[in-house]
Amino acid sequence: MDLADRIREIDKALSQNYSTTLSTNQVCEVLGTHPKTVQSYVRDRRIKASRIGKNYRYLREEVAKFMAYSEND
């Protein structure tokens, strides 16, 4: 299975429980990490996020990409 197929597979699985955008807490839940860890991923540009006021929002597809790339490391 190539990377693009894996990203689609992860995104489809996430779509069963999450909308198109996720909050930081939802990303933490999916990745099993602490919010500070997710913030460091954003700072390091490992996950793309949009800041809305004081909060960050993450596209479900970007989280799926991060997960797929992390599996390959």
N, C-alpha and C positions, 0 to 999 in steps of 0.2 A: 504494500500500500504506500503510495507516495504521500508527501507532506500535505498537498492540497486536499487529498481525499481524507486524511486524518483530521485536518482543520474542519472540514464540512461535517465529519462524523461527531466531533466534539461539540460543534455549534448546534447541531441537531439535538444532541443530548441535553445541552444547556437550555435550549428553547422550550423544553417540556416544563421547566420550573421557573424560568426567568424571562422577563421581557427583553426588548432589544437593547436597553441600557441597564447597567447595574450600578449600584452604589458601592462605596468602598467596603462596607460591611458584607455585602453580597459577594464581592470578589474574594474577601477573606474567607468566607464560608466555602466557596468553590475551591479555592487553592489550599485551604487549611493553614492559613498564615495569620499573622498579627497585622493590624492596620499599618503599623510603622514599616513593616516589610513591604507591603503594597505601595506605600508612599515612596520607599526607596527604589522600587521597580519603576515608578513613574519618573522619579528624578534621574534615574539612569537610562531612561527612555527604552526600557524593556517592555513596558505596557503603555500604550497611548491612552490618554485620558483628557477629558475636557473639564475645565473648572467652571462651575456655575455658582457664583457667590463664593461661599466658603467651602463648598462641597465639590467633590470630583465625581464625574460620571464616566463609565467605561462601556464601550460598545461590546456586546456579547461576542462578536466576531473577533475583536482584539484580544479578549481573554482566551478564546479558543486558540488563536494563533500562538499566544504566549505558552499555553499548555502544550501544544503540539511541538513547538520548538524546544521546550524544556525536556520533553520526552527523548528528543534526539541528542541531547547533550550527554 
